[in-house]
Protein backbone atom coordinates (compact mmCIF):
# COMPACT_ATOMS: atom_id res chain seq x y z
CA UNK A 1 0.00 0.00 0.00
CA UNK A 2 1.11 3.53 -0.70
CA UNK A 3 2.07 5.70 2.24
CA UNK A 4 -0.02 8.76 2.98
CA UNK A 5 1.08 11.92 4.77
CA UNK A 6 -1.13 14.24 6.80
CA UNK A 7 -0.37 17.40 8.77
CA UNK A 8 -1.33 17.46 12.43
CA UNK A 9 -0.77 19.30 15.68
CA UNK A 10 -0.29 17.00 18.66
CA UNK A 11 -0.89 18.54 22.08
CA UNK A 12 0.49 16.69 25.09
CA UNK A 13 -0.83 16.86 28.66
CA UNK A 14 1.64 17.23 31.53
CA UNK A 15 1.84 13.51 32.35
CA UNK A 16 2.89 12.62 28.77
CA UNK A 17 5.44 15.37 28.07
CA UNK A 18 8.37 13.22 29.21
CA UNK A 19 7.15 9.99 27.55
CA UNK A 20 8.63 8.65 24.25
CA UNK A 21 5.32 9.02 22.40
CA UNK A 22 6.78 9.72 18.95
CA UNK A 23 9.10 6.71 19.20
CA UNK A 24 6.16 4.47 20.22
CA UNK A 25 4.12 5.84 17.33
CA UNK A 26 6.86 4.76 14.91
CA UNK A 27 7.78 1.44 16.53
CA UNK A 28 4.33 0.17 17.49
CA UNK A 29 2.20 1.65 14.69
CA UNK A 30 4.55 2.20 11.74
CA UNK A 31 3.83 5.94 11.59
CA UNK A 32 6.75 8.30 10.96
CA UNK A 33 6.46 11.83 12.39
CA UNK A 34 8.41 14.55 10.60
CA UNK A 35 8.45 17.31 13.23
CA UNK A 36 8.14 20.79 11.71
CA UNK A 37 7.67 22.87 14.88
CA UNK A 38 7.49 22.09 18.55
CA UNK A 39 7.24 23.67 21.96
CA UNK A 40 7.83 21.36 24.90
CA UNK A 41 7.91 22.62 28.48
CA UNK A 42 7.67 20.98 31.90
CA UNK A 43 3.86 21.04 32.06
CA UNK A 44 2.67 20.94 28.46
CA UNK A 45 3.87 20.55 24.92
CA UNK A 46 2.80 20.55 21.30
CA UNK A 47 4.26 19.33 18.04
CA UNK A 48 3.30 20.29 14.49
CA UNK A 49 4.26 17.43 12.23
CA UNK A 50 3.63 15.43 9.10
CA UNK A 51 2.51 11.90 9.93
CA UNK A 52 3.36 9.35 7.25
CA UNK A 53 2.24 5.73 6.95
CA UNK A 54 -0.34 3.51 5.35
CA UNK A 55 -3.95 4.53 5.91
CA UNK A 56 -4.34 1.62 8.34
CA UNK A 57 -1.18 2.60 10.27
CA UNK A 58 -2.31 6.23 10.48
CA UNK A 59 -5.77 5.22 11.71
CA UNK A 60 -4.26 2.90 14.32
CA UNK A 61 -1.64 5.43 15.40
CA UNK A 62 -4.09 8.32 15.74
CA UNK A 63 -6.54 6.12 17.64
CA UNK A 64 -3.71 5.21 20.04
CA UNK A 65 -2.63 8.87 20.42
CA UNK A 66 -6.13 10.01 21.35
CA UNK A 67 -6.70 7.02 23.67
CA UNK A 68 -3.42 7.90 25.39
CA UNK A 69 -4.63 11.46 26.04
CA UNK A 70 -2.97 13.40 23.23
CA UNK A 71 -5.14 15.89 21.37
CA UNK A 72 -4.84 15.57 17.58
CA UNK A 73 -5.83 18.56 15.43
CA UNK A 74 -5.70 18.17 11.64
CA UNK A 75 -4.01 20.98 9.75
CA UNK A 76 -5.19 20.29 6.22
CA UNK A 77 -5.55 17.49 3.75
CA UNK A 78 -2.99 14.93 2.64
CA UNK A 79 0.50 16.21 1.93
CA UNK A 80 1.33 15.85 -1.76
CA UNK A 81 4.72 14.35 -2.58
N, C-alpha and C positions, 0 to 999 in steps of 0.2 A: 504494500500500500504506500501511496505517496505521503510524505510528511506535509503537515499543514502548520503554518505559523499564525499566531494571533497575538495582539498586543493587550497587555493587562497591567493593572496596578494591584499589587498584593499588599494589604495592610495587616501588620502583625500586632497582636495584643502583647502586653508586657510579658506574660509567661512563655511566649514563643520566640521572643527576640533573640535569645541566646541558643536556640535549637538549630540543628543543621537541616532546615526545612528544604532548601533548594537542592542539597545533595540527596535527600530522601526522594524528592520529586524525580530526580534523574535516575537514581538507582532502582527505586521500587516501581516507578510508573513509566520510565522511558521517555520522560519529557525533559527537554533541554531548555534552560532559561538563560537567555542572553540579556543580561542586566544592562539597561540603558541609563537609569538614574536610580539613586537610592538615598535614603536618609534613615539611619539606624541610630537610635539613642538607647539609654538604659531602660526606658519605660514604654517605648513604642517604636515602630519602624514601618517603612514602606519601601517598595521596590517597583519601579516601572520596568517592564521587561517584555521581550518577545518569547512566547512559549512555543516550542516546536516539537512535534511528534505526530504519530498517526492520530486520526480522529478518535479512535478508541482509547489511546494513551492519554490524549488531552482530556477526554471526558472523565476517565478514571482519576487522573491527577487532580483535576479541578474539584471533583467530588471529594477527594481526600483532603485537599486544602481547606475547603469550606467545612467539612466535618471536623477538622482539626481546630478550627476557630479563626482561620485566616479569611479576611474579606477579599473577594475577587471582584474587581470592577473592570469591565471590558472597555478598551479604548479605541474601538474601531473594528472593521472587518478583518478578514485574513490578510496577512502581509504577503504581497506579491514578490516572487523571487526575481 
